[in-house]
């Protein structure tokens, strides 16, 4: 996510805005049903918490674990 060559040139604030407000990202919390009518699985946390986690990560300097 931090490689701007691969993330549509988004810096931290842009990533936060994207994660908090982008329609496609938001689809994860309103995914509807699959072709068999079964409700799709929702993310393990509400979108507001996802956005807050993104904000904390950005404010921390967007650290990434070592490989």
C-alpha positions in Angstrom: 0.0 0.0 0.0 2.9 2.4 0.5 4.4 1.9 -3.0 3.0 5.0 -4.8 3.9 3.4 -8.1 1.4 0.7 -7.4 -1.3 2.5 -5.4 -2.3 5.2 -7.8 0.2 7.6 -6.4 -1.6 7.9 -3.0 0.2 9.3 0.0 -1.0 8.6 3.5 -3.8 11.2 3.6 -5.0 10.1 0.2 -5.0 6.4 1.4 -7.0 7.4 4.4 -9.5 9.3 2.3 -9.7 6.3 -0.1 -10.2 3.7 2.7 -12.7 5.9 4.5 -14.8 7.1 1.6 -14.2 5.2 -1.6 -17.4 3.5 -3.0 -15.5 0.4 -4.1 -13.9 0.0 -0.7 -17.2 0.5 0.9 -18.7 -2.3 -1.1 -17.0 -4.7 1.3 -19.5 -3.6 4.0 -22.5 -4.0 1.6 -21.5 -6.9 -0.6 -25.0 -8.3 -1.2 -25.4 -11.9 -2.0 -23.5 -14.4 -4.2 -25.0 -16.0 -7.2 -26.6 -18.6 -5.0 -28.4 -16.0 -2.9 -26.1 -16.5 0.1 -25.0 -13.4 1.9 -21.4 -12.6 1.4 -19.1 -12.4 4.4 -18.5 -8.9 5.9 -15.1 -7.7 7.1 -14.3 -8.4 10.7 -14.7 -4.8 11.8 -17.0 -1.9 10.9 -15.9 0.5 8.2 -15.5 3.3 10.8 -13.0 1.2 12.7 -11.2 0.3 9.5 -10.9 4.0 8.7 -9.7 4.7 12.3 -7.1 2.0 12.0 -5.9 3.5 8.7 -5.7 6.9 10.3 -3.5 5.5 13.2 -1.3 3.7 10.7 -0.9 6.8 8.6 -0.1 8.9 11.7 2.5 6.3 12.8 4.3 6.8 9.5 2.8 3.9 7.6 5.1 1.3 9.1 5.4 -2.0 7.3 6.7 -5.3 8.9 10.1 -6.6 7.8 10.0 -9.6 5.5 
